[in-house]
Amino acid sequence: MLYTLSQWGWLLPLAGFAWYWQTAVRVKEVAYQAVARRCEQEGVQLLDGSISLGSLKVGRGDRGSVSLLREYSFEFTSTGDQRYKGWVFTRGSRILSVDLPPHRLN
């Protein structure tokens, strides 16, 4: 039995969503590892053991190629009393920066 393109048309969006989901999970894990390393280097504690996606934009890479720019946020503490909010920025699956705002030291 032959199937027409219209009968298989639902498969393309489903494959696109599956690709995006798999990529998003991988990028989030890379970002989390970068945050955990940075917090350890700075001597602060990553709170809640997680990061959350703040924004997702389409942008241009170094060579002009289109890529996804993601901004994740996380919370950390340096003293145990106060929570601070930090950010990690990615382009594609590459970490651009992990930003910790000024915070109290012990």
N, C-alpha and C positions, 0 to 999 in steps of 0.2 A: 504494500500500500504506500503510495506517495503522499507526503505531507507538503503543504505549501508553506511559504515563508510566513504568511499571516497566522497559520496554526502554531508555528514555533516562535512567534514574535514575543511571547511572554518570557522566553528563555534569556534573551539579551539583557533586559533590565535586572533579572534575577542574578545573572552572572556578574553584572556590574556591581550590584549591591554586595554580593559575596566577596568580590575582590576588594571593594572599599572597606568592608568590615574586617577582613583579614589584615589589611595594611594598617588600619586604625589601631587594632590590638597590638600589632608589632611596634608601631611608633610609640604608643603609650608606654609599653614596657621599656623601650630604650630611654624614653624621657624619665620614667620613674628611676631607673638605674642611675642616670646622670644626677638626678635630685638627691638620691640617697648618698652617692659619693660626695657631692658638694656639701651636704649637711654634715657628713662625717669629717670632712676636711675643715669645716668651720667650727666644729665642736658643738653643733646644735642638734636638737632632736626633731626628726620628722614626725609630725603628729598625724594620727589617724591612719598611718601607713598607706596613704593613697594620694593621688593627684587627680584633678578633674579638668576636663576640657572647657576652656573659657571661650575661645573663638576659633573659627575655621575660615580661612580665606584662600582665595586663589591668587598666586603671585608668580613672579618670575625668578628663576634661579640665577646663578652666576653667569651662565652662558646663554641666558635668555629663554631657557626652557620653562614651560609652565609647571608649577608644583604647588602643593598644598602647604600653607603656612598655618601652623597650629600654635595656640597659646594655652598652656596648662597652668593651673594655679595649685598651690599646696600651702599647708600651714606648718609652722615650726615654732619651737620655743628654745630660748637660750637659758632661761632661768627656771622654767617650770611654772611660773606665775602668769606669764603673758604670752598670747598667741600673736605671731607675725605671719603675714601673707607673703609668699614668694611666687615667682613665675619661672617657667621654663618655655623657651621658644624653639620651635623646630621648623625646618624647611624640608619637605619630603621626610626622609627618615634620619636626617642629620640634625644634631643639636646645634642651635645657633648660640644660645646663652642660657645660663641658669642665674637668675637674679634674686638675691636676698637683700631686702632693704636694711637700712641701719637698725641695729637692735642692741639691747643691753647685753653686756657680757657679765656672766656670773655675778 
